[in-house]
Amino acid sequence: MNLMLQKLPKAIEKAEQNIREINQFKIGRSSSTKEKQLQEARTQLREIRDYGEKIKNEIAQLEYHKTFDFQKDPASVMKYIFESAKKGDFSNFRNLCDPYGENDSDVNQICYAEMLMEKRQADLKREFENGRVIGKAKINGDKAEVEFAFGSSANRLEKMKMIKRNGLWYLGSF
């Protein structure tokens, strides 16, 4: 997350530069087009800044890691993701990440869904709201693999790797 936070000043500068370029005179552009472009660029800048604030809050929250009963079974973790996506509630997803931080970028997209911009959250909701677990979890010691179907028609198959930490299952990468 600190890396994400470090990238924000560059993204903010880029968005501000875009606004400056839109403000410059251009032959053939109507004032209504210019206003629409400015509104979109300002919205993008606001979303980037809001994202930065969410990251800062998330860093502060990391010390307070909640656990849930459903984490006693790897398949239940996936079912929780699907049920929450139906509701559009990503508020507890951060607690599903490996507390030791051993995740890849795909897993982080799920774990930090609450901080994503609205469009990306809508995409994530659409991908997981119709999801379902296929078969039983394959458990080998402190590692598990859960096969699931996802996508708008639940017709894409994937396997989620999980790791057991202190008796509970977390999304992980290994």
Backbone bond lengths (Angstrom), bond angles and torsions (degrees), N, CA, C in turn:
res aa  C-N    CA-C-N  psi(-1)  N-CA   C-N-CA  omega(-1)  CA-C   N-CA-C  phi
1 M - - - 1.442 - - 1.517 111.07 -
2 N 1.310 115.85 -33.63 1.459 118.04 177.24 1.530 110.67 -62.30
3 L 1.333 116.34 -35.19 1.462 119.46 177.05 1.526 111.15 -64.75
4 M 1.326 116.65 -40.54 1.461 120.19 177.35 1.525 109.89 -61.80
5 L 1.312 116.10 -42.59 1.456 121.47 -179.72 1.526 110.96 -63.68
6 Q 1.318 116.91 -36.75 1.465 121.02 179.47 1.530 112.16 -67.83
7 K 1.322 117.18 -26.94 1.463 120.85 -178.79 1.531 112.60 -80.36
8 L 1.317 117.66 -16.91 1.461 120.87 -174.50 1.527 114.91 -63.31
9 P 1.323 120.52 -42.92 1.472 118.28 -179.74 1.530 112.84 -56.29
10 K 1.313 116.87 -37.91 1.468 120.65 178.52 1.532 110.20 -66.34
11 A 1.342 116.54 -41.96 1.463 120.70 179.10 1.526 110.82 -65.70
12 I 1.326 116.54 -39.49 1.467 120.84 178.08 1.524 109.91 -64.81
13 E 1.320 117.70 -45.13 1.463 121.70 178.71 1.522 110.97 -60.06
14 K 1.322 116.86 -41.14 1.462 121.52 179.29 1.533 110.32 -63.58
15 A 1.323 116.90 -43.98 1.465 121.55 179.12 1.527 110.83 -65.15
16 E 1.323 117.03 -40.85 1.470 120.70 177.73 1.523 110.89 -65.25
17 Q 1.334 117.06 -39.25 1.464 121.32 177.35 1.526 109.99 -63.23
18 N 1.309 117.12 -39.36 1.462 121.69 177.34 1.527 110.40 -59.93
19 I 1.322 117.05 -42.46 1.469 121.61 178.67 1.531 109.91 -63.42
20 R 1.328 116.62 -43.09 1.478 119.77 178.51 1.532 110.79 -61.21
21 E 1.322 116.16 -41.63 1.472 119.75 179.95 1.523 111.64 -66.28
22 I 1.306 117.37 -38.77 1.462 120.89 178.01 1.527 110.05 -64.46
23 N 1.317 117.27 -37.64 1.459 121.94 -178.94 1.525 112.98 -67.70
24 Q 1.317 117.55 -19.86 1.460 120.23 -179.75 1.526 110.00 -71.31
25 F 1.317 115.33 149.75 1.463 121.90 179.85 1.524 110.37 -65.34
26 K 1.329 115.34 134.64 1.458 120.57 175.37 1.521 108.83 -135.05
27 I 1.308 114.98 130.34 1.457 120.65 -179.48 1.526 109.10 -66.99
28 G 1.331 115.43 134.91 1.458 120.74 174.85 1.516 115.44 86.64
29 R 1.328 118.32 -3.83 1.468 119.88 179.86 1.528 108.77 -95.83
30 S 1.314 116.32 128.97 1.463 120.24 178.91 1.526 109.72 -75.53
31 S 1.320 115.62 159.06 1.468 119.38 179.72 1.526 110.73 -67.41
32 S 1.346 117.57 -31.01 1.472 119.28 178.93 1.533 110.43 -68.74
33 T 1.330 117.21 -37.08 1.461 121.00 176.42 1.520 110.01 -64.58
34 K 1.334 115.62 -43.58 1.466 120.47 179.37 1.531 110.10 -61.25
35 E 1.318 117.79 -43.63 1.465 121.21 -179.59 1.523 111.20 -64.20
36 K 1.330 115.75 -39.70 1.470 119.52 178.23 1.526 110.36 -64.00
37 Q 1.331 116.79 -44.09 1.464 121.04 178.39 1.521 111.14 -62.65
38 L 1.332 116.36 -41.88 1.473 120.28 178.48 1.523 111.19 -63.66
39 Q 1.318 116.74 -41.86 1.462 120.36 -179.98 1.528 110.33 -62.20
40 E 1.322 117.09 -44.61 1.468 120.97 179.06 1.522 111.09 -63.73
41 A 1.324 116.80 -42.34 1.466 120.79 -179.37 1.525 111.09 -66.86
42 R 1.322 117.03 -39.49 1.478 120.13 178.49 1.530 110.74 -67.46
43 T 1.331 116.73 -37.20 1.466 120.86 176.82 1.522 109.67 -62.61
44 Q 1.324 116.29 -43.99 1.461 120.42 179.09 1.531 110.70 -61.80
45 L 1.326 116.92 -43.87 1.464 120.82 179.03 1.530 110.52 -62.19
46 R 1.323 116.76 -42.73 1.475 120.64 179.21 1.529 110.56 -63.01
47 E 1.335 117.14 -40.96 1.469 120.54 178.95 1.525 111.06 -64.34
48 I 1.310 117.64 -39.45 1.471 120.79 178.16 1.519 109.99 -63.76
49 R 1.308 116.80 -44.37 1.481 120.16 179.33 1.529 111.14 -65.29
50 D 1.340 116.54 -41.94 1.471 120.20 177.53 1.527 110.78 -61.61
51 Y 1.334 115.62 -40.69 1.464 121.21 178.05 1.532 109.84 -59.48
52 G 1.322 116.55 -41.98 1.469 121.08 177.97 1.520 111.63 -60.38
53 E 1.313 116.28 -42.14 1.465 119.88 178.41 1.523 110.93 -65.58
54 K 1.319 116.56 -39.23 1.463 120.20 178.47 1.525 110.79 -64.52
55 I 1.319 116.80 -39.38 1.467 119.98 178.22 1.524 109.81 -63.74
56 K 1.318 117.22 -44.24 1.471 120.57 178.87 1.527 110.66 -60.05
57 N 1.329 116.56 -42.78 1.470 120.40 178.14 1.522 111.10 -65.25
58 E 1.332 115.77 -38.93 1.465 120.07 -179.52 1.522 110.88 -64.67
59 I 1.316 116.69 -41.05 1.462 120.52 178.28 1.526 109.52 -59.44
60 A 1.315 115.89 -41.31 1.472 119.99 178.22 1.527 111.55 -67.00
61 Q 1.337 117.16 -33.00 1.464 121.56 -178.62 1.522 113.59 -75.71
62 L 1.311 117.48 -19.39 1.464 120.28 -173.92 1.526 113.58 -55.76
63 E 1.312 116.13 -27.36 1.464 118.97 -179.84 1.523 111.84 -70.25
64 Y 1.322 116.25 -21.75 1.449 121.25 -176.83 1.521 108.86 -107.61
65 H 1.315 116.25 90.18 1.459 121.48 -175.12 1.526 109.43 -101.60
66 K 1.331 116.93 115.36 1.468 121.92 178.63 1.520 109.85 -83.84
67 T 1.310 115.30 153.56 1.469 121.29 172.97 1.526 108.30 -127.56
68 F 1.343 115.38 160.94 1.463 121.14 -175.60 1.521 109.66 -135.96
69 D 1.327 116.52 153.47 1.471 121.89 178.98 1.529 112.25 -60.27
70 F 1.348 116.82 -36.02 1.462 118.77 -177.38 1.525 112.46 -64.91
71 Q 1.335 118.22 -14.04 1.463 121.18 179.75 1.531 112.82 -75.89
72 K 1.322 117.21 0.46 1.457 120.38 176.92 1.530 111.52 -77.50
73 D 1.343 116.59 -10.18 1.473 122.06 -179.65 1.531 108.56 -135.39
74 P 1.338 118.54 126.36 1.464 120.21 -177.25 1.529 114.05 -60.42
75 A 1.333 117.76 -39.07 1.467 120.06 179.54 1.525 111.00 -64.18
76 S 1.327 116.70 -34.58 1.469 120.65 179.02 1.522 111.70 -65.44
77 V 1.313 117.42 -31.22 1.463 120.64 176.82 1.528 109.14 -63.28
78 M 1.321 116.76 -45.25 1.470 120.15 178.63 1.528 110.67 -64.91
79 K 1.314 117.24 -41.20 1.464 120.55 179.21 1.532 110.30 -61.66
80 Y 1.319 115.87 -38.10 1.461 120.01 177.26 1.531 110.50 -62.02
81 I 1.320 116.80 -41.91 1.472 120.77 178.62 1.528 110.18 -60.27
82 F 1.327 117.26 -45.07 1.461 120.85 -179.48 1.527 111.42 -64.27
83 E 1.329 116.94 -46.16 1.468 121.06 -179.60 1.527 111.14 -63.13
84 S 1.312 116.58 -41.80 1.466 120.42 179.76 1.523 111.16 -67.54
85 A 1.327 117.12 -38.00 1.468 120.66 178.76 1.532 110.52 -62.97
86 K 1.326 116.98 -38.06 1.468 119.95 177.27 1.523 110.32 -56.94
87 K 1.322 115.93 -39.58 1.466 121.53 -178.67 1.525 111.95 -83.56
88 G 1.328 116.94 -13.39 1.462 120.34 -175.06 1.516 111.95 72.52
89 D 1.329 116.27 23.86 1.470 121.74 -178.35 1.528 109.79 -104.75
90 F 1.327 116.29 104.82 1.457 121.73 -179.44 1.533 112.04 -104.90
91 S 1.318 116.55 12.74 1.464 121.16 -170.34 1.523 114.96 -62.25
92 N 1.321 118.82 -28.62 1.466 119.71 -178.88 1.523 113.58 -104.81
93 F 1.319 117.14 4.90 1.458 119.75 -177.39 1.526 111.99 -61.81
94 R 1.329 117.70 -31.87 1.479 119.87 -179.09 1.526 111.16 -60.53
95 N 1.315 116.40 -26.87 1.456 121.08 -179.27 1.529 112.83 -80.89
96 L 1.316 116.99 -4.02 1.456 121.46 179.36 1.525 112.12 -91.96
97 C 1.328 116.70 -10.52 1.470 121.99 -179.99 1.525 110.52 -75.84
98 D 1.310 114.85 149.40 1.462 120.77 174.28 1.528 108.42 -53.48
99 P 1.342 118.02 120.24 1.468 119.68 -178.26 1.532 112.92 -63.02
100 Y 1.326 117.49 -15.63 1.463 120.51 177.17 1.523 111.42 -90.46
101 G 1.331 116.48 1.02 1.454 121.30 173.95 1.508 116.23 74.04
102 E 1.322 117.80 19.58 1.467 120.82 -178.70 1.533 109.78 -90.20
103 N 1.341 115.93 71.73 1.461 122.27 -177.62 1.519 110.01 -126.81
104 D 1.330 114.92 154.49 1.455 118.84 172.85 1.533 108.56 -95.17
105 S 1.328 116.80 178.80 1.465 120.33 -174.63 1.530 112.75 -65.73
106 D 1.337 118.42 -33.26 1.466 120.38 178.38 1.525 111.05 -64.41
107 V 1.319 116.50 -43.88 1.466 120.63 178.54 1.529 109.84 -65.61
108 N 1.317 117.17 -40.21 1.466 120.26 178.76 1.521 111.99 -62.09
109 Q 1.335 117.88 -33.59 1.468 120.64 177.00 1.526 110.39 -60.28
110 I 1.320 116.45 -36.40 1.464 120.29 178.33 1.526 109.57 -75.60
111 C 1.313 116.18 -49.93 1.465 120.37 -174.81 1.524 113.00 -61.11
112 Y 1.310 116.74 -35.14 1.466 120.08 -177.07 1.519 111.90 -107.36
113 A 1.340 116.28 28.44 1.464 121.96 -178.76 1.521 112.27 -58.63
114 E 1.311 116.99 -32.95 1.466 120.30 -178.22 1.529 111.32 -61.23
115 M 1.325 117.00 -26.80 1.457 120.93 -176.84 1.530 112.94 -92.12
116 L 1.310 117.66 -8.72 1.463 120.61 -177.74 1.522 111.02 -68.46
117 M 1.322 115.81 157.91 1.452 120.74 175.90 1.527 108.37 -66.71
118 E 1.328 116.00 156.87 1.468 121.64 -173.19 1.527 112.61 -54.50
119 K 1.316 117.50 -42.15 1.466 120.35 -178.73 1.528 110.35 -61.96
120 R 1.318 117.09 -43.56 1.470 120.99 -179.62 1.525 110.60 -68.42
121 Q 1.344 117.28 -36.02 1.471 120.42 175.69 1.527 110.34 -63.54
122 A 1.327 116.62 -41.46 1.472 120.62 178.59 1.534 109.95 -62.65
123 D 1.331 116.79 -39.73 1.470 120.77 177.31 1.531 110.40 -62.72
124 L 1.326 116.16 -44.97 1.464 121.09 -179.33 1.532 110.57 -64.02
125 K 1.323 116.08 -41.94 1.470 120.82 177.50 1.522 109.64 -58.63
126 R 1.322 116.38 -48.77 1.465 121.70 -179.03 1.535 111.46 -60.66
127 E 1.334 116.90 -37.25 1.467 120.94 -178.83 1.528 112.89 -69.71
128 F 1.355 117.08 -33.86 1.468 119.93 -172.02 1.523 115.71 -110.27
129 E 1.321 119.51 -13.12 1.465 119.75 -173.92 1.525 113.52 -64.71
130 N 1.320 118.07 -25.59 1.467 120.94 178.60 1.525 111.89 -105.60
131 G 1.313 116.49 12.40 1.457 120.97 -176.64 1.520 113.06 -67.77
132 R 1.331 113.95 158.37 1.464 119.57 177.43 1.523 108.92 -153.93
133 V 1.308 114.87 150.19 1.465 121.87 178.11 1.523 108.00 -79.69
134 I 1.329 115.67 138.65 1.462 122.14 178.28 1.526 107.51 -106.74
135 G 1.317 116.87 118.23 1.459 120.71 177.55 1.525 112.92 68.82
136 K 1.321 114.67 -155.89 1.468 121.43 -179.51 1.520 110.15 -105.10
137 A 1.307 115.50 155.08 1.459 120.76 177.21 1.527 109.55 -66.65
138 K 1.311 115.74 140.57 1.467 120.70 175.38 1.522 106.89 -96.37
139 I 1.332 115.18 111.38 1.467 121.36 -175.51 1.514 109.41 -108.49
140 N 1.321 115.15 132.01 1.454 122.04 177.11 1.535 107.43 -136.33
141 G 1.339 115.93 94.65 1.458 120.42 -178.03 1.514 111.31 68.00
142 D 1.339 116.66 -120.29 1.461 120.79 -178.89 1.533 111.85 -99.41
143 K 1.328 116.10 16.78 1.461 120.76 178.50 1.525 108.89 -124.23
144 A 1.316 115.34 147.26 1.468 120.59 178.85 1.519 109.39 -143.90
145 E 1.311 114.03 158.72 1.454 121.00 176.28 1.526 107.19 -135.01
146 V 1.316 115.67 128.66 1.460 121.44 -178.61 1.532 107.52 -119.46
147 E 1.321 115.81 120.00 1.460 119.80 176.88 1.526 107.97 -85.24
148 F 1.337 115.85 139.19 1.453 119.54 -179.14 1.522 110.63 -147.59
149 A 1.321 114.18 157.68 1.464 122.18 174.48 1.522 107.08 -105.46
150 F 1.329 115.92 140.71 1.449 119.76 179.29 1.524 109.13 -149.17
151 G 1.315 116.55 -176.88 1.456 122.53 -176.07 1.510 109.38 103.30
152 S 1.321 116.87 168.59 1.467 119.96 -176.26 1.531 112.08 -59.82
153 S 1.333 117.17 -29.70 1.472 120.98 177.43 1.518 111.88 -109.19
154 A 1.315 117.53 9.92 1.469 123.23 -178.06 1.528 110.75 51.50
155 N 1.323 115.10 43.11 1.462 119.63 -177.45 1.529 112.98 -112.98
156 R 1.316 117.30 6.40 1.466 121.31 176.74 1.524 108.50 -108.38
157 L 1.318 116.12 133.88 1.456 120.95 -178.37 1.520 110.35 -103.90
158 E 1.317 115.48 144.55 1.461 122.51 179.52 1.518 107.76 -152.44
159 K 1.327 115.27 163.00 1.469 120.63 175.23 1.520 108.01 -121.68
160 M 1.332 114.79 130.34 1.462 120.71 177.12 1.514 108.23 -100.95
161 K 1.312 115.77 127.34 1.461 120.94 176.49 1.520 108.24 -89.65
162 M 1.321 115.02 140.81 1.463 120.69 -179.96 1.514 109.25 -134.07
163 I 1.312 113.41 157.11 1.464 120.65 -179.83 1.524 108.24 -130.05
164 K 1.330 115.35 142.61 1.463 120.88 -179.80 1.519 108.66 -97.17
165 R 1.311 115.21 123.04 1.463 122.10 177.49 1.530 107.79 -127.01
166 N 1.308 116.67 124.70 1.471 121.83 178.89 1.531 112.15 50.75
167 G 1.330 116.29 41.04 1.455 121.36 175.09 1.518 115.35 82.43
168 L 1.330 118.62 2.26 1.463 121.76 -179.32 1.524 110.27 -123.37
169 W 1.347 115.90 151.51 1.460 121.59 -177.52 1.525 111.05 -96.76
170 Y 1.324 114.58 137.19 1.464 123.18 -179.67 1.532 109.61 -131.00
171 L 1.329 115.46 150.91 1.459 120.31 173.19 1.521 107.22 -63.97
172 G 1.308 116.15 137.17 1.468 118.47 -176.98 1.511 112.38 -153.01
173 S 1.293 114.45 -179.56 1.458 122.41 177.29 1.521 107.37 -135.98
174 F 1.309 116.47 129.43 1.475 120.18 177.18 1.494 110.14 -150.33
